[in-house]
């Protein structure tokens, strides 16, 4: 004899368990590696703070304050370079991409910098120059018209 209520309870329990597993898996998929590492670091820091006494050690606080790069700091560029070198040595962060090191290129509509392999030769048909000269002349006309309209004020 089949007990329908028992079968329904088993199916509901299996469905609830599967939903729990799916939710846990979805949570893991929604977060990236960096977010998980940050959460773990924050948890470790909280554990370390909980285990310390009320009078904290100043060395950690001093190190944290020295690592902050502030605006207007004359040594900010040096600190940023040092931090980038440490990141590259540790293997963390993004690799530094090479940049074009040559004579300055002609401007373009979109402000796109040339690739690092570019040899500096402009192989265009002159369209970009025409577009930029037209934009510049239109802007100059607008500025002249505005200054002319405001001249007698």
N, C-alpha and C positions, 0 to 999 in steps of 0.2 A: 504494500500500500504506500502511495506517495503522499507525503505531507506537504501541501502547497505552501503553507505558511513558513515552514522550515526552509524550503527551497528559495522562497522570496527573500527571507532574511539572509541566507548565504549569498545570494546574488547581490543584495544591497551592500553587504559587508565587503564583497569582492570589488564592487564598483567604487565604494568609498575609499578602499585601500588604493585602487588604481588612480583615483583622483588625487589622493595625497602624493603618490609617487610622481604623477604628471606635474603637480604643482611644484614639488621640490626640484624636479628636472627643469621645469620652465624658469624657476628662479635662478638656477645655475646658468641657464642659457642667456637670460636677460642681462646678467652682469658679466663684464669682461674681466680679463685677468688682472688688469690694473686696479679696477674697483675692488676686487676680492683682496688683492695685496694691501690696498689702503685700509680696508676694513680690518684685516688681520693686524696690520701695524698699529692701528688705533686701539684695537683690543689689547695688544701687548703693552702699549703705552699706559692704558688704563690699569692693567694688572700691576705694572711696575709702580705706578703712582699709588695704588692701593697698598702696596707692600712697603712703601717708604714711610718714614716718620713724618711728623707734622713739619719739622724744620727740614726743608728740602736742601739738597746739595746744589750749590750755586754753579758748579762746573757745567752741568747739563743746560741750565738756563742761559749761562753765558755763551755756550756754544750755539744754542738755538738762536740767540739774538745776533750773534756774529754772522750766521748763515743768511740772514735776511738781507736782501739787496734793496737799498732805499733810493728814492729819486734824489738827484743832486749829489750823490756820493761820488767824490772824485776817484775812488777806487772801484766803482761799480763795474766798469769794463773788465778790470783785472779779476774781480771776483767771479764775474760771469764766465770768463775764459777758463778760470781755474775749475769752476763747477762743471763746465762742458768737458774739460779734459778728464776729470774724475769720472764723469758718466761714461765717456768713451772707454776709459781704462777698465771700468767695471762691467762694460758690455751693456749697460742699461741705456734707455733713451733711444732716440732715432740716430741713425748714422748721419754724419755731416755730408751733405751733397756738395760736389765740387761746383764752383761758380766760374763764370766767364771772367778771364783776366786779360783784358786787351784794351784797345782804344774804345772810347765810349761809342755805343751804337747810335744810329739815327733814331729819333723818337718815333713811336708808332701809336696808332689810335688807342690801343688797349694797355699800353705801358708794360708790355711783356718783355722781360729781359731775355737776351739771347742765351742759348744753351752753352755749356762749358766747352763744347767741341767746335763752336762756330769759329771760322777763320777770319772773320771781319769783313768779308766781301759781301756787298749788297747785291743780290741777284734778282731784285724786284724789277717790275716793269714801269715803275714811276707812279703807280696809282696811289700808293700810300702817301707819297709826297704831295700829290694833287689834293687829296682829301684833307691832309693836315693844313696845307696852305689855305684852302677854302674855309676850313673851320676857323683858322686864325684871322683871316680877313673879315669873316662875318662877326667874330667877337670884337674885332677892332672897330667895325662900323657901328655895332651896338653901343660900345663905350663912347664913341665920338658923338652919336646921336643923343645919348644920355647927358654927356657933358654940355652939348649944345643947348639941350632943353633946360638945363639947370644953370646956364651961364648968367642969366639976368636976375637970378634970385638974390 
